C-alpha cells in the first residue's frame, strides 16, 4: 500500500495527516509524488508498514 493510499484511508489532507502523525508536509509530498519527479523520495518500508498499521488501528476506532 502506498503512503497516499494509507492517507486516503484516513480522509485527511496532507497537512492534517502530517499534523496527526508528526510528519513534515514536504516529506509527505515527496513520498506521494511520482518517481519521475525530481523531488520524489521513496518512503522507507518500515515507515510505510508502521503507518499502515497505525492508521488501521487509529481509524478503526472512529467507525
mmCIF file as Biopython writes it, N, C-alpha, C and O atoms, coordinates in Angstrom:
data_model
#
loop_
_atom_site.group_PDB
_atom_site.id
_atom_site.type_symbol
_atom_site.label_atom_id
_atom_site.label_alt_id
_atom_site.label_comp_id
_atom_site.label_asym_id
_atom_site.label_entity_id
_atom_site.label_seq_id
_atom_site.pdbx_PDB_ins_code
_atom_site.Cartn_x
_atom_site.Cartn_y
_atom_site.Cartn_z
_atom_site.occupancy
_atom_site.B_iso_or_equiv
_atom_site.auth_seq_id
_atom_site.auth_asym_id
_atom_site.pdbx_PDB_model_num
ATOM 1   N N  . UNK A ? 1  ? 0.844   -1.165 0.000   1.0 0.0 1  A 1 
ATOM 2   C CA . UNK A ? 1  ? 0.000   0.000  0.000   1.0 0.0 1  A 1 
ATOM 3   C C  . UNK A ? 1  ? 0.900   1.243  0.000   1.0 0.0 1  A 1 
ATOM 4   O O  . UNK A ? 1  ? 1.887   1.296  0.734   1.0 0.0 1  A 1 
ATOM 5   N N  . UNK A ? 2  ? 0.561   2.227  -0.814  1.0 0.0 2  A 1 
ATOM 6   C CA . UNK A ? 2  ? 1.370   3.445  -0.871  1.0 0.0 2  A 1 
ATOM 7   C C  . UNK A ? 2  ? 0.992   4.390  0.272   1.0 0.0 2  A 1 
ATOM 8   O O  . UNK A ? 2  ? -0.046  4.226  0.913   1.0 0.0 2  A 1 
ATOM 9   N N  . UNK A ? 3  ? 1.837   5.363  0.511   1.0 0.0 3  A 1 
ATOM 10  C CA . UNK A ? 3  ? 1.548   6.363  1.543   1.0 0.0 3  A 1 
ATOM 11  C C  . UNK A ? 3  ? 0.275   7.117  1.186   1.0 0.0 3  A 1 
ATOM 12  O O  . UNK A ? 3  ? -0.537  7.412  2.063   1.0 0.0 3  A 1 
ATOM 13  N N  . UNK A ? 4  ? 0.098   7.425  -0.073  1.0 0.0 4  A 1 
ATOM 14  C CA . UNK A ? 4  ? -1.109  8.137  -0.498  1.0 0.0 4  A 1 
ATOM 15  C C  . UNK A ? 4  ? -2.355  7.297  -0.208  1.0 0.0 4  A 1 
ATOM 16  O O  . UNK A ? 4  ? -3.360  7.828  0.266   1.0 0.0 4  A 1 
ATOM 17  N N  . UNK A ? 5  ? -2.299  6.016  -0.483  1.0 0.0 5  A 1 
ATOM 18  C CA . UNK A ? 5  ? -3.437  5.129  -0.202  1.0 0.0 5  A 1 
ATOM 19  C C  . UNK A ? 5  ? -3.704  5.053  1.304   1.0 0.0 5  A 1 
ATOM 20  O O  . UNK A ? 5  ? -4.854  5.043  1.745   1.0 0.0 5  A 1 
ATOM 21  N N  . UNK A ? 6  ? -2.631  5.002  2.072   1.0 0.0 6  A 1 
ATOM 22  C CA . UNK A ? 6  ? -2.774  4.961  3.531   1.0 0.0 6  A 1 
ATOM 23  C C  . UNK A ? 6  ? -3.424  6.255  4.019   1.0 0.0 6  A 1 
ATOM 24  O O  . UNK A ? 6  ? -4.341  6.228  4.840   1.0 0.0 6  A 1 
ATOM 25  N N  . UNK A ? 7  ? -2.940  7.384  3.507   1.0 0.0 7  A 1 
ATOM 26  C CA . UNK A ? 7  ? -3.504  8.680  3.910   1.0 0.0 7  A 1 
ATOM 27  C C  . UNK A ? 7  ? -4.962  8.801  3.496   1.0 0.0 7  A 1 
ATOM 28  O O  . UNK A ? 7  ? -5.781  9.329  4.248   1.0 0.0 7  A 1 
ATOM 29  N N  . UNK A ? 8  ? -5.290  8.315  2.308   1.0 0.0 8  A 1 
ATOM 30  C CA . UNK A ? 8  ? -6.672  8.384  1.816   1.0 0.0 8  A 1 
ATOM 31  C C  . UNK A ? 8  ? -7.618  7.581  2.710   1.0 0.0 8  A 1 
ATOM 32  O O  . UNK A ? 8  ? -8.794  7.925  2.830   1.0 0.0 8  A 1 
ATOM 33  N N  . UNK A ? 9  ? -7.117  6.516  3.336   1.0 0.0 9  A 1 
ATOM 34  C CA . UNK A ? 9  ? -7.936  5.734  4.270   1.0 0.0 9  A 1 
ATOM 35  C C  . UNK A ? 9  ? -8.409  6.599  5.430   1.0 0.0 9  A 1 
ATOM 36  O O  . UNK A ? 9  ? -9.476  6.361  5.996   1.0 0.0 9  A 1 
ATOM 37  N N  . UNK A ? 10 ? -7.615  7.599  5.781   1.0 0.0 10 A 1 
ATOM 38  C CA . UNK A ? 10 ? -7.946  8.454  6.907   1.0 0.0 10 A 1 
ATOM 39  C C  . UNK A ? 10 ? -8.921  9.556  6.526   1.0 0.0 10 A 1 
ATOM 40  O O  . UNK A ? 10 ? -9.648  10.076 7.372   1.0 0.0 10 A 1 
ATOM 41  N N  . UNK A ? 11 ? -8.931  9.910  5.237   1.0 0.0 11 A 1 
ATOM 42  C CA . UNK A ? 11 ? -9.754  11.035 4.799   1.0 0.0 11 A 1 
ATOM 43  C C  . UNK A ? 11 ? -9.114  12.379 5.120   1.0 0.0 11 A 1 
ATOM 44  O O  . UNK A ? 11 ? -9.752  13.421 4.972   1.0 0.0 11 A 1 
ATOM 45  N N  . UNK A ? 12 ? -7.853  12.361 5.561   1.0 0.0 12 A 1 
ATOM 46  C CA . UNK A ? 12 ? -7.164  13.591 5.941   1.0 0.0 12 A 1 
ATOM 47  C C  . UNK A ? 12 ? -6.381  14.164 4.761   1.0 0.0 12 A 1 
ATOM 48  O O  . UNK A ? 12 ? -5.931  13.435 3.877   1.0 0.0 12 A 1 
ATOM 49  N N  . UNK A ? 13 ? -6.231  15.484 4.771   1.0 0.0 13 A 1 
ATOM 50  C CA . UNK A ? 13 ? -5.372  16.148 3.782   1.0 0.0 13 A 1 
ATOM 51  C C  . UNK A ? 13 ? -3.917  15.847 4.156   1.0 0.0 13 A 1 
ATOM 52  O O  . UNK A ? 13 ? -3.640  15.299 5.222   1.0 0.0 13 A 1 
ATOM 53  N N  . UNK A ? 14 ? -3.006  16.209 3.271   1.0 0.0 14 A 1 
ATOM 54  C CA . UNK A ? 14 ? -1.590  16.012 3.568   1.0 0.0 14 A 1 
ATOM 55  C C  . UNK A ? 14 ? -1.197  16.792 4.824   1.0 0.0 14 A 1 
ATOM 56  O O  . UNK A ? 14 ? -0.443  16.292 5.659   1.0 0.0 14 A 1 
ATOM 57  N N  . UNK A ? 15 ? -1.707  18.012 4.953   1.0 0.0 15 A 1 
ATOM 58  C CA . UNK A ? 15 ? -1.391  18.847 6.109   1.0 0.0 15 A 1 
ATOM 59  C C  . UNK A ? 15 ? -1.906  18.212 7.399   1.0 0.0 15 A 1 
ATOM 60  O O  . UNK A ? 15 ? -1.174  18.108 8.383   1.0 0.0 15 A 1 
ATOM 61  N N  . UNK A ? 16 ? -3.166  17.790 7.388   1.0 0.0 16 A 1 
ATOM 62  C CA . UNK A ? 16 ? -3.745  17.193 8.595   1.0 0.0 16 A 1 
ATOM 63  C C  . UNK A ? 16 ? -3.113  15.850 8.938   1.0 0.0 16 A 1 
ATOM 64  O O  . UNK A ? 16 ? -2.907  15.536 10.110  1.0 0.0 16 A 1 
ATOM 65  N N  . UNK A ? 17 ? -2.808  15.063 7.914   1.0 0.0 17 A 1 
ATOM 66  C CA . UNK A ? 17 ? -2.134  13.784 8.131   1.0 0.0 17 A 1 
ATOM 67  C C  . UNK A ? 17 ? -0.767  14.023 8.773   1.0 0.0 17 A 1 
ATOM 68  O O  . UNK A ? 17 ? -0.374  13.329 9.711   1.0 0.0 17 A 1 
ATOM 69  N N  . UNK A ? 18 ? -0.054  15.018 8.249   1.0 0.0 18 A 1 
ATOM 70  C CA . UNK A ? 18 ? 1.252   15.358 8.797   1.0 0.0 18 A 1 
ATOM 71  C C  . UNK A ? 18 ? 1.171   15.792 10.253  1.0 0.0 18 A 1 
ATOM 72  O O  . UNK A ? 18 ? 2.004   15.404 11.073  1.0 0.0 18 A 1 
ATOM 73  N N  . UNK A ? 19 ? 0.169   16.595 10.567  1.0 0.0 19 A 1 
ATOM 74  C CA . UNK A ? 19 ? -0.009  17.035 11.957  1.0 0.0 19 A 1 
ATOM 75  C C  . UNK A ? 19 ? -0.354  15.854 12.855  1.0 0.0 19 A 1 
ATOM 76  O O  . UNK A ? 19 ? 0.188   15.726 13.953  1.0 0.0 19 A 1 
ATOM 77  N N  . UNK A ? 20 ? -1.247  14.996 12.394  1.0 0.0 20 A 1 
ATOM 78  C CA . UNK A ? 20 ? -1.706  13.865 13.201  1.0 0.0 20 A 1 
ATOM 79  C C  . UNK A ? 20 ? -0.567  12.902 13.517  1.0 0.0 20 A 1 
ATOM 80  O O  . UNK A ? 20 ? -0.452  12.411 14.640  1.0 0.0 20 A 1 
ATOM 81  N N  . UNK A ? 21 ? 0.275   12.636 12.516  1.0 0.0 21 A 1 
ATOM 82  C CA . UNK A ? 21 ? 1.362   11.664 12.691  1.0 0.0 21 A 1 
ATOM 83  C C  . UNK A ? 21 ? 2.743   12.309 12.838  1.0 0.0 21 A 1 
ATOM 84  O O  . UNK A ? 21 ? 3.762   11.618 12.817  1.0 0.0 21 A 1 
ATOM 85  N N  . UNK A ? 22 ? 2.772   13.637 12.988  1.0 0.0 22 A 1 
ATOM 86  C CA . UNK A ? 22 ? 4.021   14.367 13.201  1.0 0.0 22 A 1 
ATOM 87  C C  . UNK A ? 22 ? 5.036   14.117 12.082  1.0 0.0 22 A 1 
ATOM 88  O O  . UNK A ? 22 ? 6.208   13.836 12.331  1.0 0.0 22 A 1 
ATOM 89  N N  . UNK A ? 23 ? 4.548   14.227 10.843  1.0 0.0 23 A 1 
ATOM 90  C CA . UNK A ? 23 ? 5.396   14.059 9.665   1.0 0.0 23 A 1 
ATOM 91  C C  . UNK A ? 23 ? 5.392   15.390 8.918   1.0 0.0 23 A 1 
ATOM 92  O O  . UNK A ? 23 ? 4.318   15.924 8.643   1.0 0.0 23 A 1 
ATOM 93  N N  . UNK A ? 24 ? 6.551   15.941 8.583   1.0 0.0 24 A 1 
ATOM 94  C CA . UNK A ? 24 ? 6.574   17.200 7.843   1.0 0.0 24 A 1 
ATOM 95  C C  . UNK A ? 24 ? 5.852   17.062 6.495   1.0 0.0 24 A 1 
ATOM 96  O O  . UNK A ? 24 ? 6.021   16.069 5.789   1.0 0.0 24 A 1 
ATOM 97  N N  . UNK A ? 25 ? 5.059   18.058 6.158   1.0 0.0 25 A 1 
ATOM 98  C CA . UNK A ? 25 ? 4.288   18.024 4.914   1.0 0.0 25 A 1 
ATOM 99  C C  . UNK A ? 25 ? 5.197   17.859 3.687   1.0 0.0 25 A 1 
ATOM 100 O O  . UNK A ? 25 ? 4.850   17.095 2.786   1.0 0.0 25 A 1 
ATOM 101 N N  . UNK A ? 26 ? 6.349   18.545 3.618   1.0 0.0 26 A 1 
ATOM 102 C CA . UNK A ? 26 ? 7.220   18.318 2.450   1.0 0.0 26 A 1 
ATOM 103 C C  . UNK A ? 26 ? 7.630   16.849 2.289   1.0 0.0 26 A 1 
ATOM 104 O O  . UNK A ? 26 ? 7.789   16.366 1.168   1.0 0.0 26 A 1 
ATOM 105 N N  . UNK A ? 27 ? 7.796   16.155 3.394   1.0 0.0 27 A 1 
ATOM 106 C CA . UNK A ? 27 ? 8.146   14.733 3.331   1.0 0.0 27 A 1 
ATOM 107 C C  . UNK A ? 27 ? 6.993   13.938 2.742   1.0 0.0 27 A 1 
ATOM 108 O O  . UNK A ? 27 ? 7.207   13.072 1.894   1.0 0.0 27 A 1 
ATOM 109 N N  . UNK A ? 28 ? 5.778   14.220 3.181   1.0 0.0 28 A 1 
ATOM 110 C CA . UNK A ? 28 ? 4.602   13.529 2.639   1.0 0.0 28 A 1 
ATOM 111 C C  . UNK A ? 28 ? 4.491   13.801 1.149   1.0 0.0 28 A 1 
ATOM 112 O O  . UNK A ? 28 ? 4.231   12.885 0.368   1.0 0.0 28 A 1 
ATOM 113 N N  . UNK A ? 29 ? 4.687   15.053 0.747   1.0 0.0 29 A 1 
ATOM 114 C CA . UNK A ? 29 ? 4.612   15.410 -0.677  1.0 0.0 29 A 1 
ATOM 115 C C  . UNK A ? 29 ? 5.649   14.638 -1.490  1.0 0.0 29 A 1 
ATOM 116 O O  . UNK A ? 29 ? 5.358   14.178 -2.594  1.0 0.0 29 A 1 
ATOM 117 N N  . UNK A ? 30 ? 6.846   14.497 -0.952  1.0 0.0 30 A 1 
ATOM 118 C CA . UNK A ? 30 ? 7.898   13.757 -1.658  1.0 0.0 30 A 1 
ATOM 119 C C  . UNK A ? 30 ? 7.548   12.280 -1.767  1.0 0.0 30 A 1 
ATOM 120 O O  . UNK A ? 30 ? 7.772   11.659 -2.806  1.0 0.0 30 A 1 
ATOM 121 N N  . UNK A ? 31 ? 6.999   11.717 -0.697  1.0 0.0 31 A 1 
ATOM 122 C CA . UNK A ? 31 ? 6.612   10.311 -0.721  1.0 0.0 31 A 1 
ATOM 123 C C  . UNK A ? 31 ? 5.476   10.063 -1.697  1.0 0.0 31 A 1 
ATOM 124 O O  . UNK A ? 31 ? 5.415   9.007  -2.326  1.0 0.0 31 A 1 
ATOM 125 N N  . UNK A ? 32 ? 4.570   11.035 -1.828  1.0 0.0 32 A 1 
ATOM 126 C CA . UNK A ? 32 ? 3.394   10.850 -2.681  1.0 0.0 32 A 1 
ATOM 127 C C  . UNK A ? 32 ? 3.619   11.272 -4.125  1.0 0.0 32 A 1 
ATOM 128 O O  . UNK A ? 32 ? 2.776   11.009 -4.982  1.0 0.0 32 A 1 
ATOM 129 N N  . UNK A ? 33 ? 4.737   11.920 -4.408  1.0 0.0 33 A 1 
ATOM 130 C CA . UNK A ? 33 ? 4.980   12.361 -5.780  1.0 0.0 33 A 1 
ATOM 131 C C  . UNK A ? 33 ? 5.346   11.169 -6.671  1.0 0.0 33 A 1 
ATOM 132 O O  . UNK A ? 33 ? 5.647   10.078 -6.186  1.0 0.0 33 A 1 
ATOM 133 N N  . UNK A ? 34 ? 5.312   11.402 -7.957  1.0 0.0 34 A 1 
ATOM 134 C CA . UNK A ? 34 ? 5.642   10.364 -8.938  1.0 0.0 34 A 1 
ATOM 135 C C  . UNK A ? 34 ? 7.152   10.141 -8.950  1.0 0.0 34 A 1 
ATOM 136 O O  . UNK A ? 34 ? 7.917   11.095 -8.811  1.0 0.0 34 A 1 
ATOM 137 N N  . UNK A ? 35 ? 7.587   8.895  -9.113  1.0 0.0 35 A 1 
ATOM 138 C CA . UNK A ? 35 ? 9.037   8.610  -9.124  1.0 0.0 35 A 1 
ATOM 139 C C  . UNK A ? 35 ? 9.827   9.407  -10.163 1.0 0.0 35 A 1 
ATOM 140 O O  . UNK A ? 35 ? 11.031  9.603  -10.003 1.0 0.0 35 A 1 
ATOM 141 N N  . UNK A ? 36 ? 9.162   9.867  -11.223 1.0 0.0 36 A 1 
ATOM 142 C CA . UNK A ? 36 ? 9.859   10.666 -12.231 1.0 0.0 36 A 1 
ATOM 143 C C  . UNK A ? 36 ? 10.079  12.103 -11.767 1.0 0.0 36 A 1 
ATOM 144 O O  . UNK A ? 36 ? 10.882  12.828 -12.354 1.0 0.0 36 A 1 
ATOM 145 N N  . UNK A ? 37 ? 9.380   12.514 -10.731 1.0 0.0 37 A 1 
ATOM 146 C CA . UNK A ? 37 ? 9.513   13.862 -10.204 1.0 0.0 37 A 1 
ATOM 147 C C  . UNK A ? 37 ? 10.871  14.004 -9.530  1.0 0.0 37 A 1 
ATOM 148 O O  . UNK A ? 37 ? 11.302  13.108 -8.805  1.0 0.0 37 A 1 
ATOM 149 N N  . UNK A ? 38 ? 11.544  15.121 -9.766  1.0 0.0 38 A 1 
ATOM 150 C CA . UNK A ? 38 ? 12.883  15.306 -9.183  1.0 0.0 38 A 1 
ATOM 151 C C  . UNK A ? 38 ? 12.861  15.388 -7.662  1.0 0.0 38 A 1 
ATOM 152 O O  . UNK A ? 38 ? 13.888  15.167 -7.020  1.0 0.0 38 A 1 
ATOM 153 N N  . UNK A ? 39 ? 11.701  15.704 -7.071  1.0 0.0 39 A 1 
ATOM 154 C CA . UNK A ? 39 ? 11.594  15.794 -5.616  1.0 0.0 39 A 1 
ATOM 155 C C  . UNK A ? 39 ? 11.170  14.480 -4.962  1.0 0.0 39 A 1 
ATOM 156 O O  . UNK A ? 39 ? 11.075  14.395 -3.738  1.0 0.0 39 A 1 
ATOM 157 N N  . UNK A ? 40 ? 10.920  13.467 -5.772  1.0 0.0 40 A 1 
ATOM 158 C CA . UNK A ? 40 ? 10.449  12.178 -5.255  1.0 0.0 40 A 1 
ATOM 159 C C  . UNK A ? 40 ? 11.440  11.593 -4.264  1.0 0.0 40 A 1 
ATOM 160 O O  . UNK A ? 40 ? 12.655  11.651 -4.452  1.0 0.0 40 A 1 
ATOM 161 N N  . UNK A ? 41 ? 10.883  11.031 -3.207  1.0 0.0 41 A 1 
ATOM 162 C CA . UNK A ? 41 ? 11.689  10.277 -2.244  1.0 0.0 41 A 1 
ATOM 163 C C  . UNK A ? 41 ? 10.863  9.078  -1.818  1.0 0.0 41 A 1 
ATOM 164 O O  . UNK A ? 41 ? 9.710   9.222  -1.411  1.0 0.0 41 A 1 
ATOM 165 N N  . UNK A ? 42 ? 11.443  7.917  -1.911  1.0 0.0 42 A 1 
ATOM 166 C CA . UNK A ? 42 ? 10.723  6.707  -1.533  1.0 0.0 42 A 1 
ATOM 167 C C  . UNK A ? 42 ? 10.602  6.621  -0.017  1.0 0.0 42 A 1 
ATOM 168 O O  . UNK A ? 42 ? 11.562  6.852  0.718   1.0 0.0 42 A 1 
ATOM 169 N N  . UNK A ? 43 ? 9.409   6.286  0.426   1.0 0.0 43 A 1 
ATOM 170 C CA . UNK A ? 43 ? 9.169   6.106  1.855   1.0 0.0 43 A 1 
ATOM 171 C C  . UNK A ? 43 ? 9.846   4.810  2.291   1.0 0.0 43 A 1 
ATOM 172 O O  . UNK A ? 43 ? 9.682   3.781  1.635   1.0 0.0 43 A 1 
ATOM 173 N N  . UNK A ? 44 ? 10.602  4.842  3.384   1.0 0.0 44 A 1 
ATOM 174 C CA . UNK A ? 44 ? 11.219  3.603  3.870   1.0 0.0 44 A 1 
ATOM 175 C C  . UNK A ? 44 ? 10.150  2.542  4.166   1.0 0.0 44 A 1 
ATOM 176 O O  . UNK A ? 44 ? 9.075   2.862  4.674   1.0 0.0 44 A 1 
ATOM 177 N N  . UNK A ? 45 ? 10.445  1.316  3.854   1.0 0.0 45 A 1 
ATOM 178 C CA . UNK A ? 45 ? 9.484   0.221  4.009   1.0 0.0 45 A 1 
ATOM 179 C C  . UNK A ? 45 ? 8.971   0.139  5.439   1.0 0.0 45 A 1 
ATOM 180 O O  . UNK A ? 45 ? 7.770   -0.026 5.656   1.0 0.0 45 A 1 
ATOM 181 N N  . UNK A ? 46 ? 9.857   0.251  6.408   1.0 0.0 46 A 1 
ATOM 182 C CA . UNK A ? 46 ? 9.422   0.127  7.800   1.0 0.0 46 A 1 
ATOM 183 C C  . UNK A ? 46 ? 8.473   1.263  8.197   1.0 0.0 46 A 1 
ATOM 184 O O  . UNK A ? 46 ? 7.554   1.048  8.987   1.0 0.0 46 A 1 
ATOM 185 N N  . UNK A ? 47 ? 8.686   2.465  7.659   1.0 0.0 47 A 1 
ATOM 186 C CA . UNK A ? 47 ? 7.794   3.592  7.949   1.0 0.0 47 A 1 
ATOM 187 C C  . UNK A ? 47 ? 6.434   3.332  7.330   1.0 0.0 47 A 1 
ATOM 188 O O  . UNK A ? 47 ? 5.401   3.562  7.959   1.0 0.0 47 A 1 
ATOM 189 N N  . UNK A ? 48 ? 6.438   2.853  6.100   1.0 0.0 48 A 1 
ATOM 190 C CA . UNK A ? 48 ? 5.189   2.538  5.405   1.0 0.0 48 A 1 
ATOM 191 C C  . UNK A ? 48 ? 4.392   1.503  6.197   1.0 0.0 48 A 1 
ATOM 192 O O  . UNK A ? 48 ? 3.189   1.665  6.402   1.0 0.0 48 A 1 
ATOM 193 N N  . UNK A ? 49 ? 5.051   0.461  6.633   1.0 0.0 49 A 1 
ATOM 194 C CA . UNK A ? 49 ? 4.373   -0.602 7.385   1.0 0.0 49 A 1 
ATOM 195 C C  . UNK A ? 49 ? 3.827   -0.093 8.717   1.0 0.0 49 A 1 
ATOM 196 O O  . UNK A ? 49 ? 2.701   -0.414 9.095   1.0 0.0 49 A 1 
ATOM 197 N N  . UNK A ? 50 ? 4.620   0.691  9.416   1.0 0.0 50 A 1 
ATOM 198 C CA . UNK A ? 50 ? 4.178   1.231  10.699  1.0 0.0 50 A 1 
ATOM 199 C C  . UNK A ? 50 ? 3.013   2.196  10.536  1.0 0.0 50 A 1 
ATOM 200 O O  . UNK A ? 50 ? 2.070   2.173  11.327  1.0 0.0 50 A 1 
ATOM 201 N N  . UNK A ? 51 ? 3.074   3.048  9.506   1.0 0.0 51 A 1 
ATOM 202 C CA . UNK A ? 51 ? 1.974   3.989  9.272   1.0 0.0 51 A 1 
ATOM 203 C C  . UNK A ? 51 ? 0.689   3.257  8.905   1.0 0.0 51 A 1 
ATOM 204 O O  . UNK A ? 51 ? -0.390  3.609  9.384   1.0 0.0 51 A 1 
ATOM 205 N N  . UNK A ? 52 ? 0.803   2.246  8.060   1.0 0.0 52 A 1 
ATOM 206 C CA . UNK A ? 52 ? -0.394  1.486  7.682   1.0 0.0 52 A 1 
ATOM 207 C C  . UNK A ? 52 ? -1.031  0.857  8.924   1.0 0.0 52 A 1 
ATOM 208 O O  . UNK A ? 52 ? -2.248  0.914  9.097   1.0 0.0 52 A 1 
ATOM 209 N N  . UNK A ? 53 ? -0.221  0.272  9.769   1.0 0.0 53 A 1 
ATOM 210 C CA . UNK A ? 53 ? -0.737  -0.359 10.988  1.0 0.0 53 A 1 
ATOM 211 C C  . UNK A ? 53 ? -1.360  0.691  11.915  1.0 0.0 53 A 1 
ATOM 212 O O  . UNK A ? 53 ? -2.445  0.478  12.456  1.0 0.0 53 A 1 
ATOM 213 N N  . UNK A ? 54 ? -0.677  1.813  12.095  1.0 0.0 54 A 1 
ATOM 214 C CA . UNK A ? 54 ? -1.194  2.876  12.963  1.0 0.0 54 A 1 
ATOM 215 C C  . UNK A ? 54 ? -2.520  3.423  12.438  1.0 0.0 54 A 1 
ATOM 216 O O  . UNK A ? 54 ? -3.449  3.647  13.214  1.0 0.0 54 A 1 
ATOM 217 N N  . UNK A ? 55 ? -2.612  3.637  11.136  1.0 0.0 55 A 1 
ATOM 218 C CA . UNK A ? 55 ? -3.848  4.163  10.546  1.0 0.0 55 A 1 
ATOM 219 C C  . UNK A ? 55 ? -4.984  3.160  10.732  1.0 0.0 55 A 1 
ATOM 220 O O  . UNK A ? 55 ? -6.096  3.540  11.099  1.0 0.0 55 A 1 
ATOM 221 N N  . UNK A ? 56 ? -4.709  1.902  10.484  1.0 0.0 56 A 1 
ATOM 222 C CA . UNK A ? 56 ? -5.760  0.884  10.659  1.0 0.0 56 A 1 
ATOM 223 C C  . UNK A ? 56 ? -6.256  0.853  12.112  1.0 0.0 56 A 1 
ATOM 224 O O  . UNK A ? 56 ? -7.456  0.719  12.355  1.0 0.0 56 A 1 
ATOM 225 N N  . UNK A ? 57 ? -5.355  0.973  13.053  1.0 0.0 57 A 1 
ATOM 226 C CA . UNK A ? 57 ? -5.748  0.971  14.459  1.0 0.0 57 A 1 
ATOM 227 C C  . UNK A ? 57 ? -6.469  2.271  14.828  1.0 0.0 57 A 1 
ATOM 228 O O  . UNK A ? 57 ? -7.552  2.239  15.413  1.0 0.0 57 A 1 
ATOM 229 N N  . UNK A ? 58 ? -5.870  3.406  14.486  1.0 0.0 58 A 1 
ATOM 230 C CA . UNK A ? 58 ? -6.422  4.706  14.869  1.0 0.0 58 A 1 
ATOM 231 C C  . UNK A ? 58 ? -7.787  4.978  14.247  1.0 0.0 58 A 1 
ATOM 232 O O  . UNK A ? 58 ? -8.673  5.522  14.906  1.0 0.0 58 A 1 
ATOM 233 N N  . UNK A ? 59 ? -7.958  4.607  12.997  1.0 0.0 59 A 1 
ATOM 234 C CA . UNK A ? 59 ? -9.190  4.963  12.307  1.0 0.0 59 A 1 
ATOM 235 C C  . UNK A ? 59 ? -10.245 3.879  12.365  1.0 0.0 59 A 1 
ATOM 236 O O  . UNK A ? 59 ? -11.394 4.120  11.994  1.0 0.0 59 A 1 
ATOM 237 N N  . UNK A ? 60 ? -9.882  2.684  12.825  1.0 0.0 60 A 1 
ATOM 238 C CA . UNK A ? 60 ? -10.882 1.647  13.065  1.0 0.0 60 A 1 
ATOM 239 C C  . UNK A ? 60 ? -11.733 2.036  14.267  1.0 0.0 60 A 1 
ATOM 240 O O  . UNK A ? 60 ? -12.917 1.705  14.332  1.0 0.0 60 A 1 
ATOM 241 N N  . UNK A ? 61 ? -11.127 2.735  15.210  1.0 0.0 61 A 1 
ATOM 242 C CA . UNK A ? 61 ? -11.825 3.177  16.421  1.0 0.0 61 A 1 
ATOM 243 C C  . UNK A ? 61 ? -12.886 4.217  16.109  1.0 0.0 61 A 1 
ATOM 244 O O  . UNK A ? 61 ? -13.851 4.360  16.860  1.0 0.0 61 A 1 
ATOM 245 N N  . UNK A ? 62 ? -12.724 4.933  15.029  1.0 0.0 62 A 1 
ATOM 246 C CA . UNK A ? 62 ? -13.633 6.037  14.693  1.0 0.0 62 A 1 
ATOM 247 C C  . UNK A ? 62 ? -14.914 5.569  14.022  1.0 0.0 62 A 1 
ATOM 248 O O  . UNK A ? 62 ? -15.871 6.336  13.909  1.0 0.0 62 A 1 
ATOM 249 N N  . UNK A ? 63 ? -14.943 4.317  13.574  1.0 0.0 63 A 1 
ATOM 250 C CA . UNK A ? 63 ? -16.124 3.809  12.849  1.0 0.0 63 A 1 
ATOM 251 C C  . UNK A ? 63 ? -17.264 3.490  13.774  1.0 0.0 63 A 1 
ATOM 252 O O  . UNK A ? 63 ? -18.323 3.055  13.321  1.0 0.0 63 A 1 
#
